[in-house]
Amino acid sequence: MAALDRRLSVIAASTDLAGGAAAFRELNAELRLIDPGAFEGRENWWPRVLDNHQRRRPNGPADSGPWS
């Protein structure tokens, strides 16, 4: 949860999609290192949390940025 907390603040403060996408990729990679078992299936914990975050794209559902 600490990794999520750290990275989400960076993602939220990002002024461009490239910066937000990079922080999201770093978060994903860090979580996979910390808890690889949580990523074994699409319905496991972290994929669901990250999917939920992806649905909250900065420019709404029409945003075709890196969270698509």
C-alpha positions as CSV (number, residue, x, y, z in Angstrom):
1,M,0.0,0.0,0.0
2,A,2.9,2.3,0.6
3,A,4.1,1.9,-3.0
4,L,0.6,2.7,-4.2
5,D,0.4,5.7,-2.0
6,R,3.8,7.0,-3.2
7,R,3.1,6.5,-6.9
8,L,-0.5,7.7,-7.0
9,S,0.6,11.1,-5.7
10,V,3.1,11.3,-8.6
11,I,0.5,10.2,-11.1
12,A,-2.0,12.7,-9.8
13,A,0.6,15.5,-9.9
14,S,1.7,14.7,-13.4
15,T,1.2,17.6,-15.9
16,D,1.3,15.4,-19.0
17,L,0.3,11.9,-20.0
18,A,3.9,10.7,-20.5
19,G,4.8,11.5,-16.9
20,G,1.7,9.9,-15.6
21,A,2.2,6.8,-17.8
22,A,5.8,6.5,-16.6
23,A,4.8,6.6,-13.0
24,F,2.0,4.1,-13.6
25,R,4.4,1.7,-15.3
26,E,6.9,2.1,-12.3
27,L,4.0,1.4,-9.9
28,N,3.0,-1.7,-11.8
29,A,6.6,-3.0,-11.9
30,E,7.2,-2.3,-8.2
31,L,4.0,-4.1,-7.2
32,R,4.9,-7.1,-9.3
33,L,8.3,-7.3,-7.6
34,I,6.7,-6.9,-4.1
35,D,3.8,-9.3,-4.6
36,P,4.1,-11.4,-7.9
37,G,1.4,-13.8,-6.7
38,A,-1.2,-11.1,-6.7
39,F,-0.8,-10.7,-10.4
40,E,-1.3,-14.3,-11.4
41,G,-4.9,-13.8,-12.5
42,R,-7.0,-10.9,-13.8
43,E,-9.3,-11.1,-10.8
44,N,-6.5,-11.0,-8.2
45,W,-6.0,-8.0,-5.9
46,W,-3.5,-5.8,-7.7
47,P,-4.9,-6.2,-11.3
48,R,-8.3,-5.2,-9.9
49,V,-6.9,-2.1,-8.0
50,L,-4.9,-1.0,-11.1
51,D,-7.9,-1.5,-13.4
52,N,-10.0,0.6,-11.1
53,H,-7.4,3.3,-11.2
54,Q,-7.2,3.1,-15.0
55,R,-10.9,3.7,-15.3
56,R,-10.3,7.1,-13.6
57,R,-8.3,8.5,-16.4
58,P,-7.4,12.2,-16.0
59,N,-9.4,13.3,-19.1
60,G,-12.4,11.0,-18.5
61,P,-13.5,7.9,-20.5
62,A,-12.6,9.5,-23.8
63,D,-9.0,9.7,-22.9
64,S,-7.0,7.4,-25.1
65,G,-3.8,8.0,-23.2
66,P,-1.6,5.3,-21.6
67,W,-4.3,4.2,-19.2
68,S,-6.4,2.8,-22.1
